Amino acid sequence: MGLGDRNLGTGHWNVSIITFIPLLPLETSPHLPAPTNVEIYSHNFQSLLRWSPVPAENGSVLYTAQYRTGFYDEWSGMGCAQTPLTQCGFPPEMSRRRWTILLRLRAELGPLTSPWIYTPPFVVDKNTSLGTPRVNSVSVSPDSLLISLSPPFTPEPGDPLQYLVSYWENTTSPTVKKLNESKTLFQIGNLKESTLYCFSIRVQLKIYSGHLLQGEQSAPECHRTALSESTRAGYIVALFVLGLVFVNLVAFASVRLWRYHQKIKDWAQPPLQIPPHFREFLRDPGLEELYGPAEEEPQTLVVGEGSGLEGEEPSPNTCRDRAGTEGPPQ
């Protein structure tokens, strides 16, 4: 039978169309996102690749980083294959400052891997940042500062390294002066003695392309210059004269104190006197009646019969004798 059958009675054709719809599987392939915020950090020619972690619900995400140079197309490991860390330092074979480096990074979780993330070309000599030099020592003299320092990185032979020095007197309105030195031991001269000076240093490197890499400015460091021998001798003489004057003043004051010590003693310790208000109190006439001698008791005069002469008063002795012999009345 063909695509249809003809009905002989009616003369019409019955056509049946069968459409085959293939059944595709509905499963989707698993996907692991790639790391984000991938960047190269380089300071003092020490570089590393760092990134943000990839979130995962099950298991720990591992990372693999690779590199190649601008001259070869073959990718090599950086020593960070399947690492759980989110950064990877450059190995020693990548320490060439003038090489053009390309990096790539991906995330891995079990059998799953993310797409590779590629970084732009990177040249350490052009893209690194320089820190501040380290001041090892400062030697002071009456008119200069002798400074010894170390560069912030280990220079390669022939590096045209310069130190830009700014220094000033520590006053309210300082005048900043500048020096350009190529040695790690140099002197700041023509300074005032016994004066506080401050300085700040930054490093500058001229790379092969002619560009200048400017380092960070160091924090100000202050030191006071020393005294000269002549000034020191002048201070010693002045101190000696002041000491001599002081000794003479003490001796003169001691002699005056000895000469007038009695007057000073009398002035410091006046004679004891009754205070005026006590004297006024004692002069009050009412005190004489209050504290005067007691009145004598009256004595009884007994005149005996026939004693004494007529018209003559008896003597006190006679009265006392009689009073003693008579005794008390019966």
CORSULFEN-V74345 format. One record per backbone hydrogen bond with DSSP energy under -0.5 kcal/mol. NH is the residue of the N-H (numbers start at 1). CO is the residue of the C=O. Records with the same first field share a line. If there is no record, write none. Layout:
NH: CO, CO
This chain:
2: 4
5: 14
7: 5, 12
8: 6
11: 7
12: 7
14: 5
15: 13
16: 3
19: 17
21: 19
22: 20
24: 22
33: 31
36: 52
39: 50
41: 39, 48
43: 46
44: 129
46: 43
47: 45
48: 41
49: 88
50: 39
51: 86
52: 36
55: 53
62: 108
63: 83
64: 106
65: 80
66: 104
67: 76
68: 102
70: 100
72: 69
76: 67
78: 65
82: 80
83: 63, 80
88: 49
90: 47
94: 91
95: 92
99: 96
101: 99, 122
102: 68
104: 66
105: 117
106: 64
108: 62
109: 112
112: 109
114: 107
117: 105
118: 116
119: 103
122: 101
124: 99
125: 97
126: 123
127: 123
128: 124
129: 42
130: 214
134: 150
135: 133
136: 134, 148
137: 148
139: 146
141: 144
144: 141
145: 188
146: 139
147: 145, 186
148: 137
149: 184
150: 134
155: 153
159: 156
160: 206
161: 159
162: 204
163: 181
164: 162, 202
165: 163, 179
166: 200
167: 177
168: 198
170: 196
171: 169
174: 171
176: 174
177: 167
179: 165
181: 163
186: 147
188: 145
189: 187
191: 143
194: 226
195: 192
197: 195, 223
198: 168
199: 221
200: 166
202: 164
204: 162
205: 213
206: 160
207: 205, 211
210: 207
213: 205
214: 212
215: 203
216: 130
218: 201
221: 199
223: 197
225: 195
226: 141
232: 228
233: 229
234: 230
235: 231
236: 232
237: 233
238: 234
239: 235
240: 236
241: 237
242: 238
243: 239
244: 240
245: 241
246: 242
247: 243
248: 244
249: 245
250: 246
251: 247
252: 248
253: 249
254: 250
255: 251
256: 252
257: 253
258: 254
259: 255
260: 256
261: 258
264: 260
265: 261
266: 262
267: 263
268: 264
269: 265
278: 275
279: 275
280: 276
281: 277
282: 278
283: 279
284: 281
287: 284
288: 285
289: 285
290: 286
291: 287
292: 288
301: 299
302: 300
303: 301
304: 302
307: 304
312: 309
319: 315
320: 316
321: 317
322: 318
323: 319
324: 320
325: 321
326: 322
327: 323
